[in-house]
Structures are given as C-alpha cells and as structure tokens.
Amino acid sequence: MVQAKTRNLWAAAWDINTPQKIVKVVKTAAEHDFDVIFAEVRYRGDALYKPNKYIRTFPNPEPISYFITLEDFDPLSFLIQTAKNFNINVYAWMTTFVITPKYTYKLPEDHAYFAHPDWVCKTHSGEQMGCNGGEGIYFDPGIPEVQRYTQDVILDVVANYDIDGVILDYIRYPGSDYTYNPLALRHFIDDVSNNTYSDNYTRWKQQVISDFIKETGAKIKFLKPYVNFAVTAFADLHEARKDKYQDWKEWLNFQDLDYIHLMMYTKSDYSFIDLLDTYLYDVSEKKIALSIRAWDEQKRYTSQDIQSKIRIAQKYGFDNISIFHFGGIIANNYNLADTLTAK
C-alpha cells in the first residue's frame, strides 16, 4: 500500500541499539512530523531483532549484532511498540548483499561470511574482494544459494514482526570488478544454455537483481499484503545499470514494489537538478521517493541546503522524501522543523 506525501527518517544500527537511543529517534521523528522510521535491523549479515522469534518457517541463522550489548534486548520490537504510540510507521531497513563490516574480526565464528566463503564476490582473476573502501564485503547476487539465504532472512522478519514495511538497501553488486564468482558464472552459463536469459553478461546481472526484487516482493505480499515493499538505488541510471546492475526504470513496472528510494546524496543543488533533468524527466512520481543527504563531516552543509533540495524535488513533482540520516541530523544540529515544512 503506497502512502502519499511521506517523510521518512533513516536510523542506522548504532542509533537503535539501546532503549534510550530508540526513544530519542522516535521523539525526534514525532517532533518534526516524520511519518516513517527506516530502522536498520540488518547491518551486515546480523540481527537487531530476534531471528526466528516465533515462526520458524524461514531459516535464519544470523547472529545478534555486535551493536547490541544489552542481554535479550530486541531493538525492533521495542521500536515498533514505541513508534506506534506516536502513530509513526516502522520499516525494517535491511542491507541485502553486503555481508561484512569493514573489519571482519568483529564477526562471530558462525557468521555467514565464515560459513560460506565460496559465496563471496570475486574478480576476473579469482581474487576475493576486500572491504571495498570500508563499505564491506559482498556475497555474489548471481549465486542462487545467496538469493535463497538472503530472502529467507528478509521473510523471517516479515513473518515475525508487526512492521509496516521493508526497505532493502545494497541490493546490487559492489561494482563491475567483482562479478566473477565461479558459482555465479556457472549459473550464467546454465541460464544461457537453457535459453532462460540473454547471453549478454551485463544484462544477465541486471536481470538477477531485478528478479530477486520481483520475487521477494511477491513473497512479502503473499505473507502480509499490507506490508509496504521498497528498495534503494543509485539515482544516476547510467552508473546504476553499468556498475551496480540496478535497472531501476525496469523496477517501476513491478506490481509488488511500492517505492524506489533514489539516493540523491549530492550537496550541490546544481547536481541535484542535473540528476532530475537527466534521469527523472520522464518518470512518474508514483513509485519514486528521493533520499536526501543530511550529514556533513565538515559541517558546511546546512539546513537551508536540505530545505532547498526538498523545494526542488517538490517543484519537479516528487513529494515523497527520505532524510538520510538521523545521526547526521543530530550531529549537525539541523533544524528539521524548517527543513520538513519546505514548500
């Protein structure tokens, strides 16, 4: 069920790992009229919730996140209960194919990264990818077992929690250099041999991502038709298609996908307008939400800069806005009241 004119607040894993932090996130959202909180409950193949809490239909072996230090604390459950008191919806924000943080030593021995080293993305020469500039190591989306494992984790959360939506992040390849895992290549050859897919490897990788989204959305809606389903994508469609294999214009046609949140994280109004003019001039606003930057390490990017981008988005007909992210808002003392009421 798509909501009109929503204001969404992203809250990262480290902002929801204690009851006190969750209360702060919810109070901030309520004070500034956010409709939805996107809570990062899967950071890197881990859980800020209780895997297989009640219903065990979907196997979910993921460990409790190292961000959680309170014994038996369930951040997602506490957040849902708290947010409902303020009529704020909660989406489970789940990273998808990125599976480790920058430092793998933080992960327990039974983590999927150690259990399935053969699933990790590899280069053409067979070299396993590293942390990718701090982003983390990815599992290869082209491996069917990776798709099933990831989908089970997502559906476990849907089945066990009274969430209003799911938003999948990092639903992509890490880059064109890391797309040569032998298991994925074998699957590509099988698909071509069976005339299931195009023999164009770039197009096949795009289809792998697209089919995962389409299938996951259908299964979410089968379980709980009222749960919204959203994904993120790079706004630059050329980069998205050629380097991340996200053909998000194709995704607009998916029946069970409610929103695509395009990452518009430029500080520049000029670049923001250029993205709109280049890639969104012929796109209906119905399924598009714009995710706008709200952080700056140099503290030179102001509330007025954010407000300006919201005005530009509205001028172009896009009124569904995501603010990324809560931690940046607090660190930079952004005036959200002015920001979110921009006209």
C-alpha positions, 0 to 999 in steps of 0.5 A: 500500500503506497502512502502519499506525501511521506517523510521518512527518517533513516536510523542506522544500527548504532542509533537503535541499539539501546532503549534510550537511543530508540526513544530519542529517534522516535521523539525526534521523528514525532517532533518534526512530523516524520511519518516513517522510521527506516530502522536498520535491523540488518547491518551486515549479515546480523540481527537487531531483532530476534531471528526466528522469534516465533515462526520458524518457517524461514531459516535464519541463522544470523547472529545478534549484532555486535551493536547490541550489548544489552542481554535479550534486548530486541531493538525492533520490537521495542521500536515498533511498540514505541513508534506506534504510540506516536502513530509513526510507521516502522520499516525494517531497513535491511542491507541485502548483499553486503555481508561484512563490516569493514573489519571482519574480526568483529564477526562471530565464528558462525557468521555467514561470511565464515560459513560460506566463503565460496559465496563471496564476490570475486574478480576476473582473476579469482581474487576475493574482494576486500572491504571495498573502501570500508563499505564491506564485503559482498556475497555474489547476487548471481549465486542462487544459494545467496538469493535463497539465504538472503530472502529467507532472512528478509521473510523471517522478519516479515513473518515475525514482526508487526512492521509496516514495511521493508526497505532493502538497501545494497541490493546490487553488486559492489561494482563491475570488478567483482562479478566473477564468482565461479558459482555465479558464472556457472549459473550464467552459463546454465541460464544461457544454455537453457535459453532462460536469459540473454547471453549478454553478461551485463544484462544477465546481472541486471536481470538477477537483481531485478528478479530477486526484487520481483520475487521477494516482493511477491513473497512479502505480499503473499505473507502480509499484503499490507506490508509496504515493499521498497528498495534503494538505488543509485539515482544516476541510471547510467552508473546504476545499470553499468556498475551496480546492475540496478535497472531501476526504470525496469523496477517501476513496472513491478506490481509488488514494489511500492517505492524506489528510494533514489539516493540523491546524496549530492550537496550541490543543488546544481547536481541535484537538478542535473540528476532530475533533468537527466534521469527523472524527466520522464518518470512518474512520481508514483513509485519514486521517493528521493533520499536526501543527504543530511550529514556533513563531516565538515559541517558546511552543509546546512539546513537551508541546503536540505530545505532547498533540495526538498523545494526542488524535488517538490517543484519537479513533482516528487513529494515523497522524501527520505532524510538520510540520516538521523545521526547526521541530523543530530550531529549537525544540529539541523533544524528539521522543523524548517527543513520538513515544512519546505514548500 
